[in-house]
Amino acid sequence: MQFDSLTFIVFFTVIATGYWRIESWSHRKTLLLLASYVFYAAWNPLFLPLLLITSLLDWRLALFLDASQTDRHRRLFMLLIIGINLSVLGWFKYWNFFLDNLNALTSQFGLASLALKSDVALPIGISFYTFHSLSYCIDIYRRKITAVRSARDYFLYIAFFPQLVAGPIIRWTTMGHQLQEPRILKFDKVGIGLILMLVGLFQKIVVADRIFAPAANRLFANAADLNGMESWLAASAFSGQIFADFAGYTTCALGAAMVLGFTLPINFKAPYAADGFSDFWRRWHISLSSWLRDYLYISLGGNRGGRWLTYRNLMLTMLLGGLWHGAAWTFVVWGALHGSFLILERMLLQKEQWQDFLETGVGRYVYRLLTLLAVMLAWIYFRADSLEVANSMIWTVLTDWASWLRWSELATAEAKLAAFTFGLMLIFQWRLRDWTLQEMIEKSPAWILGVVCGSMLAAIVLNPGDSNAFIYFQF
């Protein structure tokens, strides 16, 4: 049941209507919880018991953790919670990856391969709801919050359907008080929420699936044979696709939650207009980058142990962040690249000459452009089927400049459209880098909103393209 399906539109209309017609806040929460489980079961009902069991275990263990009086007992419960969650995540997501690499290693010594591969499909959204639960339990361990007594409230926090399968990653400090205080129907918020859902659907259906996906899919399918210009077009097409696809999902999630009276944090804020790599991660997948910072980077020591330990912590955080996205070496390399970018940036910012250069208008824009180019090149590893293919594409981008002279001849119409649209996306983000979508909606005249929304709705209805699963569903 995707956001861009007629089934979801009917489902959401029925749930939202029934939700606001019920007076009891307790009954409304029960309806949302049941709706969330129906939404999740619509993907694969066999994985619903896993979500229920892990939610029950974490809720119960968190109560024991909160009630423990000694540091020793608290550490034991925290280790048990982390062990259970990472074991479940590791089995479903990383076991085959680990086994393949172990067999490749043992085969070098003439040893037999282990035939223990799992054929179980990856439960949708497992990385997201695992991180929800871990953040809740870690905050209890750090005594930032107390454990919630209501199993229903905790289960709803984990399974709230707008953000269940692809985020944003919500913390109890954001969601807890909203579950405890009755939501009040505000028609202006409902209107903004519906517009956000429309914008998200436009980003997904028209921009990601219709404009960027055909070019990106075709180019990466023939990645081994691409010249430098075509490899760069592939990188730009996928850069546009992954933003429009993922931002489209989270925009829908924020809008659906707002219609129901909830406020979720923004997950994207003009990431391709970032002034440096630290700024990029303050703008891209904000809920994940802040999670990694607060629960991994700081736990490793952050920047408290001196320069080299800081560099180590940055690299480990980004390596694990890359691996979080998928069990493949391409994701590990992607994380390593971003770790390297962050380390290099820290090294440069320690030099006074570099700081003076960045304080100039020209310097800021040059650095913004360099950041964008590096991020786009790194996306090649994120999208490519193998390290060999990604390395080949990167090499052609860096060495084959002559192919640009045949741009009009070699570039297909769909690739040119994708490149043009990506250019428009960059202009939009660079000009409005400090605005959120909600702020734009709230400050736009009604007639402009009407024209824009009408145009987007028409484009969605008239779009002849196929609907593709959201990219981040696989993570």
N, C-alpha and C positions, 0 to 999 in steps of 0.2 A: 504494500500500500504506500506508494510514493506520493509526495506532496503534489506532483504534477500529474496525478491521475484523477479521473472522474470519481473513482471509488473513494478517494480521500476527501474530495470536495463534498460528496454526499455525507460521508462519515462525520467530517468536521462540522458541517451544518447541523446535523442531527444532534451531535454532542453539545455544541455550543448553545443551541436553542434550549435543549433540555437542562443544561447546566444553569442558565440564567433564570429559568422558570422555577427552579427549586429554591425554596427559601432557606432551608437548613444548610449551614456551612458544612456541617459534618456529612450530610448526605451528598452535597456537591463534590466533596473530596472523594467520597466513595465512588461516585460516578466517574470522576476523572481517573481514578486508579483502575477501575474495571475497563474503561475505554483505552487506557494505556496498554493493558494486557491484551486486549483484543487487537489493538494496533500492532503490537509486537508479534502476536501469534499469527497475524495475517502474513508475515514473512515466512515463518516456519514454526508451526506449533510445537515441534519437538524441542525447541530451545527455550520455550517458556518455563518449563520446570527448572532449568539451570538458573535462569534469572531469579525465580522465586526462592530456590534453595540458597543461592549465594547471598541474596538480600536478607533472608532470615538469619543465616549464620552471622553475617556482619552486624546486623542490628543487635542480636543477642550478645555477641562477643564485645561489642562496643559498650553495652550496659555493664558487663563484667569489668571491662577496662576502666570505665568511669567510676565504678564503685570500689576499685582496688585502692588500698591504703598505702601499700609499700611500692617503692620504685621497682623492686625486683618483679613483683607480680604484674605491674603495669608493662614492663618491658616484655615479659613472657606473653601477655595477651596481645601486645602490639606485634611481636614477632609471629605469633600464630595467625593473626589477621593478614599480615603481609604475606606470610608463607602460603596460606590458602588461596588468596587472590592471585598471587603471581604464579602459583602452580596451575590453577585453572586456566589463566591466560596463556601460560607457557605451553600447556598441553595442546590447546586448540590452535594456537597461533604459531608457536615456534618449534614444536617437537619435530616435525618433518624437516625443517630447516637445519636443526641441530643434527638430526640423524644423517641427513645427506652429507653434511660436512664431515661428520665423524667417519662415515663409510668411505668418503673420498680420501681421508687421511689414512685410515687403516689399510686401504687398498694399496697405498704406496709401499707398505711393508708385507704385501702378499697375504694379508689376513682376510677372512671371509666377511662379507657384508652382513649387517644386522637387518633382518627382514621384519622390522617392527613399526613400519610406517602406519600412520593413522589415516583412515579414509573418511573421517568425520568432517563435515563442512565447518567452516569458521562461523560461529554464531554472530549474527549481525550486531554491531554496536558494542561488542564485548570490551574493546579497549576503552570506550567512553564510559560505560557504566562502572567498569572496574576502577577507573580513576575518580569517578564520583565518590565511590565508597571509600577508597583509600584516603582521599582528602578529608572526608568526614572523620574517619577513625584517627588519622594523624593529628587533626585539630583537637580531638578529645584527649589524645595522649599528651599534647603540648598544653593542655588546659586552657585552650582558647574558647572552647564551647563545652557544653554538657550534653550527655547522650539524651536523645529524645525518647520518651516513654511510649509514645504511640507508634506501634508497628505500621499502621496504615500511613501515617505521615512520612515515616522513613521510606516505606516502599514507594510512595508516590514521588518522593524526592528523587529516588533512583530511576523510576520508570516513567516519569512525566513525558508523555508521548511527543510533544513538539521537539524536544532535544534528546530523545532516547537513543537514536541510532547513529547520530553524527554530530552531537554537541549543539551548542557550546558546552564545555565541561563546567558544570555548575557546582559551587560549593554550598555547604549548609549555611554559611554565614550570609549568603545571598538569598537562599530559598527558604530557610527555616522560618523566619518571621512572616513571610508571605503565606506559608501554609498554616500558621497559627492564627493569623488575623484574617477575618472574612474579606474576600475580594468584593469590591463595590463596582457595580455596573456604571461605567462612564462612557457615554456614547462617542465623545471625542477620541478617547483612547481606542475604542472599537474601530472607529473610522481609520485611525492611523495604522492600527494593526492590519486591517484589510488591505490598505495601500501597500504596507510592507510585504504582505503575502503576494500581492500582485507584482511588485518589483522583483521579489525573489523568483517567482515563476517566470517572469520575463528574462531574468538573468540566466536561468537554467534552460528553459525551452528554446528561446530564440538565440540568445548570445552563445551559451555554452554548447548546446546540442546542434543548433542549426548552422552557426557561423564557424565556431572554432573546432568542434569535434571532427567534422569531415576532413578538414585540412590536416589536423594533428594525427588522426588515425591513419590516413593514407600515407603521410610522410614517414611516420615512425614504422609503419608496416614494411617500408622499403628503405629502412634506415641505413643498411649496409651499402647501398648504392647511391646515397645522396652526395651531392657536391656541397661546397661550403655555404653557398647562398641558400640552398634547400635545407640544409641542416639548421641554419639560423632561422629560416621561416618555420621549421618544425618547432624550434624552441619558443618562438614568439607565439605560435598558435597554441601550444600547450600552456604557456604562461597565461594567456587569456582564458583558455578553457578551464584550468584548475581554479582560477580566481572566480570566474563567473559561476562555475558549478558549485564550489564550496560556499562562496559568499551567498549564492542564491539559496542554498539549503538553510544556512543560518539566518538569513533575512526572513525566510518563510517561518522558521522556528520562532524568531523574535516576534513576528507579527501574530502567529497563532497564539502564542503565550499572552500577548497583549490583549487580544480579543477575549481571552479567558480571565483577564485581570492581573496577570503576572508580568513582571518585568525581568527579562534576562539580560545579561551583559552583552555588549556588542563584541563581535569576534573579529571584525575586520575594520580597518580605518585607513583607506588609501595606502596599502602596503607598497605599491610600486612608485610611491612618491617619498619613500623613506630616505632620510639623511643619514645613511650609514646602516650597518648591519644590526646594531643594537636597536636602532629605531625601527628597522624592518620587523624585528620580532616583537616590538611593542605595537605593531600594526597588523601582523599576519597571525591568524589563528591565536588570538590573544589569550584565550582561555587555556590553551595548551602551553604556550610559552610561559605564562605566569605560573602555571602548575609546576612545570619543570624547574622554574626559578625557585619557587617557595618550598617545594617538597624534595627536590633532588639537588640542585646546585647549592642551596644554602645548607642542606644536610651534609653535603660533601665538604663543607667549609667555606664555600663562597669565595670572597676575596679577602678572607681574614688571615690566610696563611702565607702571604707574600706573593710575589709576582709569578713564580713558576708553579706554585700550587694553584693559584688562580687560573692559569692557563690550563693546567691539568683538569680542573673542575669544569671549566668551560667545554673542553673537548669531550670529556666523559658525558656531560649533560647532553651535548648535541649528538654524540654517537648513539646514546640511548634514545634520544628523541627521534633520530632517523629510524632506529630499529622499531620503535613504537608504531611507525607508519606501516611497516611490512617486514616479513621474514625473508629478506633478500639482501645480497651484498650491495646492490644498487642503492638501497635506502641507507645502508651503513655509510657508503661513500658520500651520499648526499649530506648526511649528518656531519661527516668528517669535514666536508668542504665548508659548511656553515660554521663549524667549530674553528676552523682555520681562519675564516673571514673575521670572526669575532676576536680571535687572538691577535691577528694582524692589526685590526682596528685599535685595540688597546695599546699595542706597541707604538703605533703611529701617534696616537693621541697624547702619549707621554712626551712627544717632541714639540718644543715650543713653535718651531717653524711651521709644522703641520697645523697646529691650533690656529696660528695667525692666518694661514691660508684659508682654513674653513670659515673663519669669521668674515671673510670677504664674500660678496654676492656671487662672484664668479666661482670661487672655491666651493661654496655650498652646492651650487648647481652641478659642478663637475663631479663632486663626490656623490651626489644623488644619482647622476647618470652612471658612474662606475658601479655603484651599488646595484642598480637595476640590471646592468649587463652581467654582473657576476651572479646575481640571483637567477637570471634567465638561463645562463649556462649550467648552473647547478640543477635546474629543473630537468635537463636532459637525462641526468642519472635517475631522477625520480620516475621518469616516464619510460625509459628504455627497457627492453626486455632482458638485457644482460650488460655486464661491465664492458665486454668487448665491443658491443654495438655503441654504447655511450662513448667510450674512448675514441672510436672511429669518428663519430659525429663531432666531438670536441676538436679532434685533430683537423678535420676538414674546415671547421669554422675558423680556426686560428691560422690555417695555412693556405686555404684555397680562396684567394681574393679575386682571382680572375673570373670566377663564375658570376660575379656580380655584374660584369659587363654584358651578360646575356640574360639579365633579369626578365625583360619582357618576353623573351623566347622560352625560358626554362620554367618560370613560375606559372602554375596553373591558376585559373580564375578563382577557385576556392581558396588557394593560398594567398592570392592578392587581397581577396576580401577579408580574410582573417588578419593579414598584416595591417590593412587599413583600419579595421575595427579595433585592433590592439592599439594602434596609434591614437584613435579617439579615446580609448580607455585611459591611456597615459595622460592625455591632455586634461581629461575630466578629473583624474586623481591629483594631478599636479596643481590644478587650479583650485580644487576644493579639498585639499589634503587635511584641513583642520575641522571639517564639517562631518557630522554624522548624517545618515539618511533621515533619521527622525527629525533632526533640526531642519534639514532642507524641506521636509514635508510640512512642518509646523510653520515655517516662515514663508512658504510659497503662497501666492494669491490663489484663490479658489479656482479661477478660470484657467490658470496655468496647470494646476493639479488635474483639472478635468480633461484638458487636452492631452497631457502626458499620459494619464491613466487610460484614457480612451484609446490612444495610439498603441500603448503596450498591450491592452486587451485585444485589440484588433490583430496585432502581430502574433499574439499567442494563438488566437483562434484560427488564423490563416496559415500558421506555420505548418508546412507539410513534412517536417523532419520526424525521424523516429525518436522516441523517448528512450534515453539511456539512464541506467542506474547512476545515482550520485556517486562521484569518484570516491568520496570518503566513506561510503558504506563498506568498502572492503577492508577498512582499518579498524 
